[in-house]
Amino acid sequence: MHILVSPVISHELAGYLGLSYWFFSCASISNCIQGGDCWFLNSPEDSLGFILADQGFDVWVGNVRGTFWSHGHVSLSEDDKEFWDWSWQELALYDLAGMISHIYTATKSKVFLVGHSQGTIMSLAALSQPNIVKMVEAAVLLCPISYLDHVTAPLVHKMVTLHIDQMIVAMGIHQLNFRSEFLINLLDSLCADLLHCDDMLSSITGDNCCFNSSRIEYYLGYEPHPSSAKNLRHLFQMIRKGTFAKYDYGTFKNLELYGQASPPVFDLSLIPDSLPMWMGYGGLDGLADVDDMQHTLKELVCNTELLYLENYGHIDFLLSVRAKEDVYDHIIGFFRSLLGQSSSA
């Protein structure tokens, strides 16, 4: 198959608190410790970013703050605590909102939004905001997450139980860098003493069926990207509390910031029923659990097309050697149907 790849154009957007965001010129958003490069890690025939471009879509790939591709700031350095003072809440309401607005202004058309894992948390939170959703034509969510209280991934579950997130914050560590000596030693210690992490990836995401494990060293040349310790703590709050809500600062600071003792929840019923949505999820996923997925669906009022793959795990939706046939062809068909075109166009 001939792959036609459009020229790459980078876009720098000065955003919230002076941070710089980069796009590589359908907006695609990735997960907690991945950058926009995750959409291009397999061959051009098997990577969603290339496939969408080959199908004639204008592909914009967002890189949120903290990743290698969006690591700038007008006044702060990565050594400053304030540089890392954010969670997915800010990524949704400022970073993603700014990206969508930038694309909408540049193209004069609504955006097809694609997210995976934390990218779906950000998307669902952003789409519940009227000023953001009005610029979105449709959303595709892979491994959708708004609730996390049924997480089964062994290493994540153990870290939550041991309150590792609170320990990291209490130690004054603000950057969550899984390439750092501290975090490598921490994970090694957890695996050696408490778990059997023969397959580290499965310990973090649950089992995966279909990606080429011989390419792991290649993937590790690009992933993982840094995130913030506050972001990890926010995600672990979701697991412990079973809520889809803003960051919990504690009663007194919540009252100061939010005007109420508990953090406000993101109301999924505010996502308009007119917004077309497509979701793909897997039976092996240890992070985007099927029960949590059903909880999400019960709160949505929009008409949602579903693809359930019993043998797929969290990483398979990005890196499976069969993802084009199993997943991406369905996404193309969904987009084409909204454009009034056949999927073979």
N, C-alpha and C positions, 0 to 999 in steps of 0.2 A: 504494500500500500504506500502510495506517495504521501509524504507528510509535508504540508506547506506551513512553515513557521513564520509568523509575521515578525518584522523587526521589533526588537525590544526597546522600549522607551521607559526611562526611569522618571518618576515624579516625586519630588520632595514637597511635603506638606508640613508647614509649621503649625503645630496644633497646641493642644491643651498644655499649659504651663511651660511653653517654649520647646516642647519635644519635637523632634523631626521624625516624620513617617515617610517611608519610601514605597512606591508602587512600581511594578513592572508591567507596562502597557504592552459581562458576568464577573464580578468581584469574588475572590476566593479567600477564605479566612481559615487558618489552621489551629492546632491545639496548643496546650499549655507550654510545651517545651519544643515546639517546632516553628520554623519560619515558613515563608511562602514558597521556599524551594521544595517543600515536601510534595507539591503537586507535579513535580518534574523529575522525580528520582528514578523512575523506571524508563524504559525505552520510549521514544516518541509515540510508538503505536499503543503503549500501555499506560501512559500518564495522562490524567484528566486535563491538565493544563494544555498540553500539546494537542490532545484530541479536540478540545473545544475550539482552539485556534484553527485547527485544520478544517473544522466544520463551519468556519466563517464567523465565529464569535469574537468580539473584541475583548480579550481577556485581561483583566486587571487583577493583580495578585497583591493583597495587602500584607504588610509585615508590621506587626504591632510593636510597641515600645519594648525595649530590652533585648530583642533579637539582634543577631549580628548585622542585619540589614537596616535596622531602625534603632541606632544606638547613639544618636546625637541629641544635643540640647543646647539652647542658646547661651546658657550660663552655668549649668551644673555639669559635673563629671560623674562617671559611674562610681566614684569613691564617695559621693555624697549620699547621705541617707535619703534626702528628698528625691533623688533621682529614681529611687525604687519604691516610693510611697504610693503604690497603686495595686489594684487587684483587677480581676476581670470586669468588675463594675465600671471602672474608668475605661477599660478597653472597649466596653460596649457603648457607653454613653458619650464618650469623647472620641476615641480612636476610630472605631467602626463608623460612628455617626459622621465624623469628619471625612472618612474615606468615601462613604456613600454620597455625601454632599458634593465632594470634589468631582467624582465620576459623573454624577447627575448634571452638574454645571458644565463640565467639559464636553459631555456627549449630547446634552439636551434630550436625554431619554432616561427612562427608569431603568433600574439595575436588576439583573438576575443575580441573586445572592447565593453563594455556595459556601457551606461551612462544614468542618469536621471536628468532632470532640469539643474542646473548649470554644472553637469557632462557632459551634451551635449554641453554647451557653450565651456567648456574646450576641449572636443573631437573635435568639428568642427574647433576650432582655431589650435589645435595641428595637425590635419589631413591635414591642408593646408600647413604644413611645410614638404618639401620632405624628410628631414632626419628622421622624425618621422613616416610618413605614410608608409614608406617602410618596417616597422616592424609590420604592422597591416594587418591581413588577412581579416577582415570584421568588420563592426561597427553596433551596435544596439543602437538606440537612443530613449528613452522614454520621452515624453513631450519635443521635441526638441526646442531649443532656439538658435537663432543667432540674431534675432531682437526682440525688446520688446516694440515698440511704440504703440501697441494696448492692453496693459495690462488693464484689467478691475477689478482686485481684489481691493475691496474698500479701505482697509487700506493702501495697497501699493500705490495706486493712490493718496490718500490724503497725504501720507508722501512725495511723489515726488513733489506734488503741493506746499507743505509747505517748501520744501528744507530741510527736516529733516537731510538728509545726510550731508549737508554742515554745519548745526548747530552742529552736533555731532563732526565733524572734527575740527570746530572752537573752540569747548570747550576743545580740547586736549584729547578727548576720542579716543583711538586707537583700543581697543578690543571691538568687537561687541558681547556682551554676553547677550542673551535674558533671562538668569536666574538672571542677576544682578538687584539690586533694582532700579537703574536709568532707565533701559529700561522697566522694568515692570511698573514703575510709568508713564513713557512716553506713553506707549501703553494704559494704563488705562485712561490717560488724553485725548488722542486722541479719544478714544472710547466714553468716557463720554460726551465730549463737541462737537464732530464733527460727530461722526458716531454711529450707533447702532451695536455694535459688540457682539450680542447675541451668535454668533458662531464665535469665534476668528479664528479658522482654515479657515473657509470659507472667512472671511474678508481678510486673507492673500493670499489664494490660489485660491479663487473662490469655487463654489459648488463642492461637491464630492458625488457620488451616492452610493458607494458600500463597504466602509470599515466599520468594526465593531466599532461603536462609544463607545460601552461599554468598549473598550480596550484603550481608550485615556490615562487614568492614567498610564497604563503599558507603552505605547509608550513614554510618557513624562519622564519615568524613564531613557530613552536612548537619546531622542532628546528634544530640539535642542542642537547642538554643537556650540561653539564659531566660529566666523569668524572675519574679520577685518573691521573697519569703512571705510577703503579705498576700500575694496571690495564692500561694500554697495554703496559707491559713484560711483564706476565704473558702477555698474548695473543701478543706477539711471541716469547716463549719457546716457546709451543706450536707456532708456525710453524717455528721453527728446530730444535726438538728432536723434533717429531713425537710428542709425548706429551700425555696428558690427566692432568695432575699438579698438585700444589700449587705455590705460588710458589717459585722456586729462588733462595735467598739466597746461594748459594755453599757450598762444602764445610763450612767451620767453623761457620757459623751454622745450616746445615741440621742438623748434628750436635747443636747446642744446642737447636734448636726441635723437630726431628723424630726425633732419635735415630738418624739415618742420614745418609750422605753425600749422597744424592740425595733430592729431594722425593718423598714418597709419591704413588703414582698413585691416581686414582679408579677403582675396579673396577666397571665397568658390569655385570658378571655378578652383582653383589650386588643389583641392582634385581630384585625378585621376579618370577618368571614369571607370577604371578597378577595383576600390574598391567596393565590394558589401556592400550595406547599407540597413538597415531595420529601419523604423520609426513607432512608435505608438503614436497617439495623440488623444485627447478627445474634444468633443464639449462643455463641461462645464468648461474647463481649463481657469482660470482667469489670468494665467501667461504666459503659452505657447499658445497664442491665435491662432486660426485657420488662420486668415489673415496673421499674422507674419510667421506662418508655410508655407503658400503659397509663401511668399516672399523668404524664405529660399530655397524652392524647385526650384524656378525660377533661382536661382544662381548656383545651383549644376549641374554638368555635369555627375555625376555618376548615374548609374541605381539604383533607390531607390524603394524598396518594402514598401508599406504603409498599415497600419492598422488604420482605423478611427473608434472610438467608440463614438457615439453621446452622450451617457449618462455618459461618464467617465470624471472625473476631474483630477486635478494635482496629488493628493495623491493616487487616485485609482490605478494607474499603479504600485504602490509599495505595497499597503495595501488592495486592494479589496479582499473580500472573494471569488470572482470569477476570480481573476487574472490569475490563472493557466489555466483555460479553455478559458478565453477571450483573454489572452495576451501571457502567457509564453509558452504554447504549440506551438504557432506560431513561437516564437523565437527559440525553440528547432528544429522545422521543418526547419527553415531558416539555422541554423548552420549545421544540418544533410545534407541538400541539397548541401552545399558547400563541405562537407566531402565525398559526394557520398554515403551517407547512408540513409536508411529509417528513418522516424521520430520515429518509434517504436523500433529502435535498442537500 
